[in-house]
């Protein structure tokens, strides 16, 4: 599979990704957040951040958390940016 094809597939599912996978994403990211115990002073790099649900969880608890999310899908990143700026 090519990079362009992967990007296209994730761009196509971006609008419905959170709704479709909400329970799975919520459970796994909640586990990750608790397991990782990320200090509020840490800088976080989330590779393949998708729609930014993990970033949203961290920012909700600590609005000053420094983080960067990267993803192959520009549409997923746009949703992530909206989520994090709305918090």
PEZIUR-V120238 format. One record per backbone hydrogen bond with DSSP energy under -1.0 kcal/mol. CO is the residue of the C=O (numbers start at 1). NH is the residue of the N-H. If there is no record, write none. Layout:
BEGIN
CO|NH + CO|NH
END
This chain:
BEGIN
2|6 + 3|7 + 4|8 + 5|9 + 6|10 + 7|11 + 8|12 + 9|13 + 13|17 + 16|20 + 17|21 + 21|25 + 22|26 + 23|27 + 24|28 + 25|29 + 26|30 + 27|31 + 28|32 + 29|33 + 30|34 + 31|35 + 32|36 + 33|37 + 39|42 + 44|68 + 46|70 + 49|52 + 52|56 + 53|57 + 54|58 + 55|59 + 56|60 + 57|61 + 58|62 + 62|65 + 66|44 + 68|46 + 70|48 + 70|49 + 73|77 + 74|78 + 75|79 + 76|80 + 77|81 + 78|82 + 79|83 + 80|84 + 81|85 + 82|86
END
